[in-house]
């Protein structure tokens, strides 16, 4: 400090002018000052280090990641104290004491959360066949892991393996000793067809086993032996019950008319796997679209122009019209004929929607065509009235102004009570309209305004009318037999 420096300079001046004893006194004074300064610095440094350590101890954990030691479960008082923790975190069985890992109930608690936790059980339990089966049944998730981590002695037990694969055929993968055992393989593929891929070549070439697998999952046919895929009788038998299996049959059978007919009759979309020549065979295509109209997508271009074929497909599936030739989707006569079979016009040529003459004729055939008409046509009251008289729910496609028109809504709800759902909000509180809708279908009350559905007298009147007691316009007052006498007040 400045004072210490000044003191030292004065002391040095005195040393040069004073005798020896004075010099020694000054030296002692200088040493004292230096010692005092060093002590002060040392104490300040000590306080700084201690303060820094304290701050780090309290503030550090807030910013630094915590290192948690693994939980260790001790079997105090049996293992009951460990159950609650295992219920919250079954994987903590990994860090449990040996007493817990050998406790059957504790292990089951962990396994119920996930079968993967069975890997942490004691080896004595993994060798216990009955307990392995019990754990397998208890596991809510990853059941296969229980059998995967079971001891080899359990996987060599046919009775245990049979019971396990009968519940999960995929576990045949871990039962290598029984992949050539007909009983085990049959049990596995019956539950999960694709388990056939884990069977031995001998079993995959076994007709009974392969057939059971294909019946469960047509895709399993790809794992069948090549000799079976080339066996016409077997292929015919397979595609007759699982047409999609044709995809994995030998290429020769995809051009075999009889085999293809059998497959498409069972699964129409098997038409996509057949030879191009047969996609133009009318009988084959008709068999396919009769089963699934969507199969028209895979027919030849020639048959997509055939009116009868397309109509048959569209009758089976409205969306099949998407795959018809453009010439038919632009043909008004064809589309009107399709409407007679209740076929939607989702994929009709859009130019026809601007042809008023066509739309009027189409609406006569099917009121739902109203959803395709342009706005000016949807506002035509006369046209819309004619539609809702035949198809009440077509009200949903009418213009908003007509949904608020009492005459149009009345005609719609009389044809179908549920048309009330599409009426304007203001008309849902109209007692006469709601009465007509509910009289046609009591479910229409669900679309009425809350003020009416909460009016007990009004609801009772509808119930009586539906029972045949009264079928007249609602006047707002109860019928005589529903009226109650006025309460007599005490004098």
C-alpha positions in Angstrom: 0.0 0.0 0.0 1.0 3.7 -0.2 1.4 4.0 3.5 3.7 1.0 3.7 5.8 2.3 0.8 6.1 5.7 2.5 7.1 4.0 5.8 9.8 1.9 4.1 11.3 5.0 2.3 11.5 6.9 5.6 13.0 3.9 7.3 15.7 3.6 4.6 16.6 7.3 5.0 16.9 6.8 8.7 19.1 3.8 8.2 21.6 5.9 6.3 21.7 8.6 9.0 21.2 6.7 12.3 23.4 4.5 14.3 23.4 0.7 14.2 20.7 0.1 16.9 18.3 2.5 15.2 18.9 0.5 11.9 18.0 -2.8 13.7 14.8 -1.2 15.1 13.7 0.0 11.7 14.5 -3.4 10.2 12.3 -5.1 12.8 9.5 -2.6 12.0 9.8 -3.3 8.3 9.6 -7.1 8.8 6.5 -6.6 10.9 4.9 -4.5 8.2 5.7 -7.1 5.5 4.5 -10.0 7.7 1.2 -8.1 8.3 0.7 -7.6 4.6 1.4 -11.2 3.8 -1.0 -12.4 6.5 -3.7 -10.1 5.1 -3.2 -11.4 1.6 -3.2 -15.0 2.7 -6.5 -14.6 4.7 -8.1 -12.9 1.8 -7.1 -15.7 -0.6 -8.3 -18.3 1.9 -11.7 -16.6 2.2 -11.9 -16.4 -1.6 -11.2 -20.2 -2.1 -13.7 -21.2 0.7 -16.4 -18.9 -0.8 -15.8 -20.3 -4.3 -16.1 -23.9 -3.0 -19.3 -23.1 -1.1 -20.8 -21.4 -4.2 -19.9 -24.4 -6.4 -21.4 -26.8 -3.9 -24.8 -25.0 -3.9 -25.0 -23.6 -7.4 -23.2 -26.2 -9.4 -25.9 -28.9 -9.2 -28.3 -26.5 -10.7 -26.3 -26.3 -14.0 -24.3 -29.5 -14.1 -25.9 -32.8 -15.1 -26.7 -35.1 -12.2 -25.0 -38.5 -12.0 -27.5 -40.9 -10.5 -26.2 -44.1 -9.0 -28.2 -47.1 -10.1 -31.0 -48.1 -7.7 -30.2 -51.1 -5.6 -33.2 -53.1 -4.2 -32.5 -54.9 -0.9 -34.7 -57.7 0.3 -35.7 -56.2 3.6 -38.5 -58.0 5.3 -38.8 -60.5 2.5 -39.0 -58.6 -0.8 -42.3 -56.8 -0.3 -40.5 -53.5 -0.1 -39.1 -54.0 -3.6 -42.5 -54.6 -5.3 -43.6 -51.0 -5.3 -40.4 -49.8 -6.9 -40.6 -52.6 -9.5 -44.1 -51.6 -10.4 -42.9 -48.1 -11.2 -39.8 -49.2 -13.0 -39.5 -52.9 -13.9 -36.1 -52.4 -15.5 -34.7 -51.7 -12.0 -34.7 -55.5 -11.6 -31.3 -55.3 -13.3 -29.8 -53.7 -10.1 -31.7 -55.7 -7.5 -30.2 -57.9 -5.0 -29.9 -61.7 -5.6 -32.8 -62.3 -3.2 -35.1 -60.2 -5.3 -34.0 -61.7 -8.6 -34.9 -65.2 -7.3 -38.3 -64.1 -6.0 -40.9 -65.2 -8.5 -43.5 -62.6 -7.5 -41.0 -59.8 -7.8 -39.8 -61.0 -11.2 -43.4 -61.3 -12.4 -44.1 -57.7 -11.3 -41.2 -56.5 -13.6 -42.1 -58.8 -16.5 -45.7 -57.5 -16.5 -44.3 -54.2 -17.6 -42.2 -55.7 -20.3 -41.0 -59.2 -21.2 -37.5 -57.7 -21.8 -37.1 -57.5 -18.0 -37.0 -61.3 -17.8 -33.3 -61.1 -18.9 -32.5 -59.8 -15.4 -34.1 -62.7 -13.6 -32.0 -65.3 -11.8 -30.8 -68.2 -14.0 -32.7 -70.7 -11.7 -36.0 -69.0 -12.8 -34.9 -69.1 -16.4 -34.5 -72.9 -16.1 -37.9 -73.3 -14.5 -40.3 -74.4 -17.3 -43.5 -73.7 -15.4 -42.3 -70.2 -14.3 -41.2 -69.3 -17.8 -44.6 -70.2 -19.1 -46.2 -68.2 -16.3 -44.0 -65.2 -17.1 -44.8 -65.5 -20.8 -48.5 -65.4 -20.0 -48.0 -62.4 -17.6 -46.0 -60.2 -19.9 -48.1 -57.4 -21.3 -45.5 -56.3 -23.8 -42.6 -58.0 -25.6 -43.8 -61.5 -24.8 -41.3 -63.0 -27.2 -38.4 -61.7 -25.1 -39.4 -64.0 -22.2 -38.9 -67.0 -24.4 -35.8 -65.5 -26.0 -34.1 -65.1 -22.6 -35.3 -68.5 -21.3 -32.7 -71.2 -20.6 -31.9 -73.6 -23.4 -33.4 -76.4 -21.4 -36.8 -74.8 -21.6 -36.4 -74.2 -25.4 -35.6 -78.0 -25.7 -38.9 -78.9 -23.9 -41.4 -79.8 -26.6 -44.4 -79.2 -24.4 -43.2 -75.7 -23.4 -42.4 -74.8 -27.0 -45.8 -76.0 -28.2 -47.6 -73.9 -25.7 -45.5 -70.8 -26.5 -45.7 -71.0 -30.4 -49.4 -71.7 -30.2 -49.7 -68.2 -28.7 -47.0 -66.5 -30.8 -45.9 -68.4 -33.9 -43.0 -66.0 -34.5 -41.2 -67.7 -31.6 -40.5 -70.7 -33.7 -37.4 -68.6 -34.6 -35.9 -69.4 -31.1 -36.9 -73.1 -31.0 -34.3 -74.3 -33.4 -34.6 -77.9 -32.1 -38.2 -78.1 -33.2 -38.1 -76.4 -36.6 -38.3 -79.8 -38.2 -41.1 -81.0 -35.9 -44.5 -81.1 -37.7 -46.6 -80.6 -34.5 -44.6 -77.5 -33.4 -44.3 -76.0 -36.9 -48.0 -76.6 -37.6 -49.0 -74.9 -34.3 -46.7 -71.9 -35.2 -47.9 -71.3 -38.7 -51.6 -71.7 -37.7 -51.1 -68.7 -35.4 -48.7 -66.8 -37.6 -48.4 -67.9 -41.2 -45.1 -66.2 -41.9 -43.5 -68.4 -39.2 -43.1 -70.8 -42.1 -39.9 -69.0 -43.0 -38.2 -70.3 -39.8 -39.2 -73.9 -40.5 -36.9 -76.4 -42.0 -36.9 -77.0 -45.8 -38.6 -80.3 -45.2 -41.5 -78.6 -43.3 -41.7 -75.8 -45.9 -42.2 -78.5 -48.5 -44.8 -80.3 -46.5 -48.2 -79.7 -48.1 -50.2 -79.8 -44.9 -48.0 -77.3 -43.1 -47.6 -74.9 -46.1 -51.4 -74.9 -46.7 -52.1 -74.1 -43.0 -49.6 -71.2 -43.3 -51.1 -69.8 -46.5 -54.6 -70.0 -45.1 -53.5 -67.8 -42.1 -51.4 -65.4 -44.3 -51.3 -65.6 -48.1 -47.8 -64.0 -48.1 -46.5 -67.1 -46.4 -46.7 -68.9 -49.8 -43.4 -67.2 -50.7 -41.7 -69.3 -48.1 -43.2 -72.6 -49.3 -40.9 -75.1 -51.1 -40.4 -74.7 -54.8 -41.8 -78.1 -55.5 -45.1 -76.9 -54.0 -45.1 -73.7 -56.0 -44.9 -75.8 -59.1 -47.5 -78.3 -58.0 -50.7 -77.3 -60.0 -53.1 -79.2 -57.7 -51.6 -77.6 -54.6 -51.6 -74.1 -56.2 -55.2 -74.5 -57.3 -56.2 -75.6 -53.8 -54.3 -72.6 -52.3 -55.6 -69.8 -54.6 -59.2 -71.2 -54.2 -59.1 -70.1 -50.5 -56.5 -67.4 -50.7 -56.5 -65.7 -54.1 -53.7 -63.3 -53.2 -51.3 -66.2 -52.9 -51.2 -66.2 -56.7 -48.6 -63.5 -56.5 -46.1 -66.0 -55.1 -47.0 -69.0 -57.3 -44.8 -70.1 -60.2 -45.0 -67.8 -63.2 -46.5 -70.6 -65.3 -49.7 -70.6 -63.3 -50.3 -66.9 -63.8 -51.2 -67.6 -67.4 -53.2 -70.7 -66.5 -56.8 -69.7 -67.1 -58.3 -72.1 -64.6 -55.9 -71.2 -61.8 -56.4 -67.5 -62.5 -60.2 -67.9 -62.5 -60.1 -69.7 -59.2 -57.9 -66.9 -57.7 -59.9 -63.9 -59.0 -63.2 -65.4 -57.8 -61.8 -65.5 -54.3 -59.8 -62.3 -54.5 -60.7 -59.9 -57.3 -57.5 -57.8 -57.1 -55.4 -60.9 -57.9 -56.1 -59.8 -61.4 -53.0 -57.6 -61.1 -50.7 -60.6 -60.9 -52.0 -62.5 -64.0 -50.5 -62.6 -67.4 -51.4 -59.6 -69.7 -53.3 -61.8 -72.1 -55.7 -63.0 -69.4 -56.3 -59.3 -68.3 -58.2 -59.0 -71.6 -60.2 -62.2 -71.0 -63.8 -61.1 -70.4 -64.7 -64.1 -68.2 -61.6 -63.6 -66.0 -62.2 -59.9 -65.6 -65.9 -60.3 -64.9 -65.0 -62.9 -62.2 -62.6 -60.4 -60.7 -64.9 -57.3 -60.7 -67.8 -59.3 -59.4 -65.7 -60.0 -56.3 -64.2 -56.5 -56.1 -65.1 -53.7 -58.5 -61.8 -52.0 -57.9 -60.2 -54.9 -59.9 -61.3 -53.0 -63.0 -58.1 -51.0 -62.6 -56.1 -54.0 -63.8 -58.3 -55.0 -66.7 -57.2 -54.4 -70.3 -57.9 -51.1 -72.0 -60.4 -52.8 -74.3 -62.5 -54.0 -71.4 -62.4 -50.6 -69.7 -64.4 -49.4 -72.7 -67.0 -52.2 -72.3 -70.2 -50.6 -71.0 -71.5 -53.8 -69.3 -68.1 -54.6 -67.7 -67.7 -51.0 -66.3 -71.3 -50.9 -65.1 -70.8 -54.2 -63.3 -67.7 -52.9 -61.7 -69.3 -49.6 -60.7 -72.2 -51.4 -59.2 -69.8 -53.3 -57.0 -67.7 -50.3 -56.1 -68.7 -46.7 -56.9 -65.1 -45.6 -57.2 -64.5 -48.1 -60.0 -65.7 -45.5 -62.4 -62.3 -43.9 -62.0 -60.8 -46.7 -64.0 -63.3 -46.6 -66.9 -62.2 -45.2 -70.2 -62.6 -41.5 -70.7 -65.1 -42.0 -73.5 -67.5 -43.6 -71.1 -67.0 -40.9 -68.4 -68.1 -38.3 -71.0 -71.1 -40.4 -72.3 -74.4 -38.9 -70.8 -76.4 -42.0 -71.7 -73.9 -44.3 -70.0 -73.8 -42.2 -66.9 -77.6 -42.0 -66.6 -77.7 -45.7 -66.8 -75.1 -45.9 -64.1 -77.2 -43.6 -61.9 -80.0 -46.1 -62.1 -77.8 -48.5 -60.3 -77.0 -45.9 -57.6 -73.5 -45.3 -58.9 -71.9 -42.0 -57.8 -70.6 -39.6 -60.4 -67.4 -38.6 -58.6 -65.3 -39.4 -61.7 -67.7 -38.3 -64.4 -66.4 -35.7 -66.8 -66.7 -32.2 -65.2 -68.0 -30.7 -68.5 -71.3 -32.6 -68.0 -71.9 -30.7 -64.7 -72.5 -27.5 -66.8 -75.2 -29.3 -68.9 -78.5 -28.3 -67.3 -80.5 -30.8 -69.3 -78.2 -33.6 -68.3 -78.3 -32.5 -64.6 -82.1 -32.4 -64.5 -82.3 -35.9 -65.9 -79.6 -37.1 -63.6 -81.4 -35.6 -60.6 -84.5 -37.5 -61.5 -82.5 -40.7 -61.4 -80.5 -39.9 -58.2 -81.0 -36.9 -55.9 -77.4 -37.2 -54.6 -76.2 -35.8 -57.9 -77.2 -32.4 -56.5 -73.7 -32.2 -54.9 -72.2 -31.9 -58.3 -74.4 -29.1 -59.7 -73.1 -25.6 -60.0 -74.3 -22.8 -57.7 -76.9 -21.3 -59.9 -78.6 -24.7 -60.3 -78.5 -25.4 -56.6 -80.5 -22.2 -56.0 -83.4 -23.4 -58.3 -86.2 -23.9 -55.8 -88.4 -25.9 -58.2 -85.5 -28.2 -59.1 -84.4 -28.7 -55.5 -88.0 -29.4 -54.3 -88.3 -32.2 -56.8 -85.0 -33.7 -55.5 -85.7 -33.5 -51.8 -89.2 -35.0 -52.4 -87.4 -38.2 -53.5 -84.1 -37.9 -51.5 -84.6 -35.8 -48.3 -80.9 -35.9 -47.3 -80.0 -34.3 -50.6 -80.9 -31.0 -48.8 -77.3 -31.0 -47.6 -76.2 -30.1 -51.2 -78.8 -27.3 -51.7 -77.9 -23.7 -51.6 -77.9 -22.0 -48.1 -80.9 -19.9 -49.1 -82.9 -23.0 -49.7 -81.8 -24.6 -46.5 -83.6 -21.7 -44.8 -86.7 -22.1 -47.0 -89.6 -23.6 -45.0 -91.2 -25.3 -48.0 -88.0 -27.0 -49.1 -87.1 -28.1 -45.6 -90.6 -29.4 -44.9 -90.5 -31.5 -48.0 -87.1 -32.9 -47.1 -87.9 -33.9 -43.5 -91.2 -35.5 -44.6 -89.2 -37.8 -46.9 -86.3 -38.3 -44.4 -86.4 -37.0 -40.9 -82.6 -36.8 -40.7 -82.7 -34.0 -43.3 -83.4 -31.7 -40.4 -79.7 -31.9 -39.7 -79.0 -29.8 -42.8 -81.7 -27.2 -42.3 -80.9 -23.7 -41.3 -80.5 -23.1 -37.6 -83.6 -20.9 -37.4 -85.8 -23.7 -38.7 -84.5 -26.2 -36.2 -86.6 -24.3 -33.6 -89.8 -24.5 -35.7 -92.1 -26.8 -33.8 -94.1 -27.9 -36.8 -91.1 -28.8 -38.9 -89.4 -30.6 -36.0 -92.7 -32.5 -35.3 -92.8 -33.7 -38.9 -89.2 -34.7 -38.9 -89.5 -36.6 -35.6 -92.7 -38.2 -36.8 -90.8 -39.6 -39.8 -87.8 -40.6 -37.6 -87.5 -40.0 -33.9 -83.8 -39.7 -34.3 -84.3 -36.3 -35.9 -84.9 -34.9 -32.4 -81.2 -35.0 -32.0 -80.9 -32.1 -34.6 -83.6 -29.9 -33.1 -83.0 -26.8 -31.1 -82.4 -27.3 -27.4 -85.4 -25.3 -26.5 -87.6 -28.0 -28.1 -85.7 -31.0 -26.9 -86.0 -29.7 -23.3 -89.7 -29.1 -23.7 -91.2 -32.1 -22.1 -94.7 -31.5 -23.3 -93.6 -31.2 -26.9 -91.5 -34.4 -26.7 -94.5 -36.2 -25.1 -96.7 -35.1 -27.9 -94.3 -36.5 -30.5 -94.2 -39.8 -28.6 -98.0 -40.0 -28.5 -98.2 -39.1 -32.2 -95.7 -41.9 -33.1 -97.8 -44.3 -31.2 -100.8 -43.4 -33.4 -102.7 -41.4 -30.8 -102.4 -38.2 -32.8 -101.0 -37.3 -36.2 -102.1 -33.7 -36.6 -100.2 -30.5 -36.8 -98.7 -29.4 -33.5 -100.7 -26.5 -32.1 -98.5 -25.6 -29.2 -101.0 -27.0 -26.5 -101.3 -30.5 -25.1 -104.0 -32.8 -26.3 -106.9 -33.2 -23.9 -105.8 -36.6 -22.5 -102.4 -35.1 -21.7 -103.7 -32.0 -19.9 -103.5 -31.9 -16.1 -105.9 -30.1 -14.0 -104.7 -26.8 -12.5 -103.5 -27.2 -9.0 -106.0 -26.1 -6.3 -104.6 -23.4 -4.1 -105.3 -23.4 -0.4 -107.7 -20.7 0.7 
